[in-house]
Amino acid sequence: MSFLICPRCDKLLVEPTAVCEAGHTFCKTCISDICSICSLNVIKDTRNLAIEDICKKIGYPCPNRIYGCNHIITRNLHVGHISRCMHNEMVCPVGMIPGMHCGWTGLKRFIYHHTCYDHGEIVTRSSQIISMNNNNDAQFMIYDDEIFMFGKFRLYDIWCAFVQRAGLTSKSYKYIFKLVSHQNGFDTLEMTFPVFRFDDDFDKRLELGDALILRDNECHDFAGENGLFILASIEEIS
């Protein structure tokens, strides 16, 4: 089966492939213009389609096999598996909240233990949390076999609040923010956003509008001396 292994990266060949004048086959991303085996030219726009077809049927090892994942996945399922793989390396999201610190880095399969034992004081087993202070805030919710983190912080005159999840299940979720008036306790403002994963690009998610972003003058009825009163609720998207 060695003919299915790229001589350059020593892994199962990944399409598109590239072929040199002597027939040596590589992953296209692993080779330039000259074959590293025989020094002959790589043939432009030529692929080894027969080998590509065999590799598709055999499947590809998960890139997290160095961390213990033994899954072999066909090409069309590869991306889906990687996004859910319990051997993915991740960092604790608490550290992204300004003024809050956590240096934990580990595999996704250990995030539950880390959350419960290192952040137990901010963990609730519920689909709802309330945040009502002037401080930057992080709270975990364990619900429906998933771990969610509510985050809230203020930079200058801007409030930002969001909900993320660890990605322990393949389900999709949304979160509903209800802002409650400090003036009378009755007036509310509700907004709904998609829950995104801990390992998603946070800045990109903010650009896409997947978080609450309000200036002080836009939420003055909801931000009093005790802070911005937010009720966050998680719901599965069916």
N, C-alpha and C positions, 0 to 999 in steps of 0.2 A: 504493500500500500504506500510505499515511499514516494511513488510518482504523484500522489495526491498532496504531498507536502511541499510547501514553498521552500526552496533552498535558502532563501534569504531570511525569512522570519521564523522558519522551522515550525509553522503551523499549517493546518488544513488550508488549501488554496481558497481564496475568497474572490468571487467575481467582482469586476471584470479581471480576467487574466491577461498576461502579456507573454509572448513567445519570441525566442531568439531564432536566428537563422539555423541553429543546430537542433532546435526543437525543445530546448529547456523552457519550462513553464514556471512563471512567477505570478504572485499577486501583482497587479499593475502598480499599486502604490509602493511596492517594494523594489522596483527596478527602474532604472533611467534608460539611457540609450544603449548601454553596453552590458552584455551578459556578464555577470560576476563569476560564472563558471568557466566559460570558454572564450570570453572577450570578443565574441562576434556581436554584430548589431542586433538590437531588438527590432523586430518587424513592426512597423507603424500600423496601428489600428487592426492588429491581428490578435484574435483570442483563441484559446483552446476550449471550444464549446463542449466537446465531449467530456473533458475532465470537469468542467464547470457543472455539467449535468449530473455527473456521478457525485460530486461533492454536495450538491443540493439534496440528493436523495439520502446520502449518508448522514448529513447533519453536521453542525459545527459545535465544538465545545464552547461552553460559556466562558467568556474572558475572565470570570471570577474563579476559575478552577484553581488558581494559585491560593485562593482563600478557602478552598474546600468544596466548591460547587462541582458536582459531577454530571450535570445535565448536558446532554447532546441534543441540540435543537436544529430543526430544519430552518432554512434561510427565512421563510416567511413568518416563522414564529420567534426568530432571534431577538428582534427589537422588543417585542412584548415581554419576553422572558427577562431580558436584562433590566427592564424598568421595574420588575417585581422581584428580582432575585434577592433572596435573603442574605446573600454573601456580598452584596454591594457595600463598599466602604462609604461611610457618611460621617458628618460632624454634627454635634448637637446644635440645634437652631437657636438655643437661648443666647449664644454668643453673638448673634446678629442684632440683638436689641441693644441700642446705645446705652452704655452704662451698666450692662449686665454681662457677666463673664461665665463661660464654661469652655474648657479646653478639651472636652472629650471627643475622641475620634475612634470609631470602631465599625464593626460590621452591622448591617441592618438587623440581623437576628439577635443582636445584643441591646438594641435601643430600648426595648421594653424594660429590661433589667436596669439599665442606666436611668431611665426616666423615673421609675418607681423608687429606686434606692438613692439616687443622687439628687433628685428634685421632688421627693415625696411630699414636701410641704406645699407644693403648687400643683399637685395632681388631684383631679376629681374624676370619679367614675360616673360621668353624666354627659349628656349631649348639649348641655347649656352651662355657661359661666356668666358671671357679672364682674365687670371691672368698673370701679368708681373712685379712682384716685388721680392725683396730679402726677404720679410717678410713671415712668416707663414700666411696662408690665408684661409678664409672660406667665401663662397658665396652660397646663396640659389637661386634656380631656381624654379619658380612655372609654371608648364607646364603639360598639359593633365590631369588636376584634381589631380596632384600629386605634392609633395614637394620633391625636390632634394637638397642635399648639396654637393658642391664641396669643398674638403679640400686639402690643400697643406702644407707640413712642411718640414723642413730640420733639420736633426740631424747629427752633425759632418759633414762628407762629403757625406751624403746620402740624396737624395731628395725622398719624398714619396708624391704621389697625388692619389686621389680616388674620387668616387662619390657614395653617398648613397641616399636612398629614405625613406620616412616616412612609406610607405606601405598603402596609402589611397585607392589604387585600387588593383585589382588582376592581373594587367598586369605585364609583364616582360620587362625590359629595358636593353640596353647596352649603354656604353658611349665610345666615340672616343676621344682620346687625340691627338692633333696635336702640336708638338713642332716646333717652328719656329726659324731659325738661327738668332743669333744676328750679325753674320758676314755680311750677304748680304740680309737678309729678305726674301729669296726665298727658301732656302733648308729647307725641313721639314722631320719630323719623325712622323709616325702615328701608334698608337696602340689602340686596342679595348679590353674592359674589361666588365664583367657583373656588373650592378648596384646592390649593396646589401643594405639591410635594416638598419635603424638606430639601431635596437635592435639585429642585428647579432653580433656574436663574432668577434670583430675587428681584434684581433691578429690572429685568425684562418683564416680570410679572407686574411690577408697579407700572411700567410703561403701558402694558396691556389693559390696565384698569382693574386688575383683580384684587384690589385692596381699597379700603376706605381712606381717602385723602381729603382732608378739610382744613381750611384756614380758620383761625380763631374767629374772624368776623362772619364765617359761614355757619358756625355752630355755637354762637355765644349763648343761645337759649339752653344748650345742653351741656355747657362747660361752666361750672360754677366754682366756688372756692374749694370744693371737695374733688374737683377734677371732672373729666368727661365720663358721663354715666353711659356705659355700653352693655347691653345684653346680647350675647352671641349664642346662636342656636345652630346645631349641625343637622342636616337632613340628607339622606341618600337621594341621589338622582336616579329615578327609575327609568 
